[in-house]
Amino acid sequence: MSTDTIFALATAAGRAAVAVVRLSGPGTESAITALIGSVPAPRRAHTTRLRDPKTGAVLDQAVVLWFPGPSSYTGEDSGELQIHGGVAVIQAVLEALAGLGLRLARPGEFTRRAFENQKLDLTQVEAVADLDRKSTRLNSSHSSVSRMP
């Protein structure tokens, strides 16, 4: 088990209606509690306001999910924040998480943790990497098409 808690934007950067922020690690429950006051029932979507833990200001209306370990993708306590996709909202939520002492995840770190916690085997990890590479190539080709006159 890892000792630090990580977070990352799980959706593509750029304009979108919804952005998903994932969290994993031992501080996930306290981070969610700091943002919304308590953790929702496990594996149940809960619509609520996210508040800046330092100021109390409303950051966004969001859907929050709580996945206590070991029954999560990573095998650790995990959470998901489904927020509005505006750049300012995303930035405010990521800054609030960093302000709580969470660390921005490195590429592939959620999957690495799943492997280390025996939630995925090596074949499954390679399949995730293949999907990620294919998705990156597809997004790259779409962006080049959208720039054509």
Salt bridges, closest charged atoms under 4 A:
ASP4 OD2 - ARG103 NE 2.68
ASP4 OD1 - ARG113 NH2 2.77
ASP60 OD1 - HIS84 ND1 2.67
GLU76 OE1 - ARG113 NH1 2.99
GLU80 OE1 - ARG22 NE 3.04
GLU109 OE2 - ARG103 NH2 2.60
GLU109 OE2 - ARG106 NH2 3.51
GLU109 OE2 - ARG112 NH2 3.16
GLU109 OE2 - ARG113 NH2 3.42
GLU116 OE2 - ARG112 NH1 2.56
ASP130 OD1 - ARG133 NH2 2.31
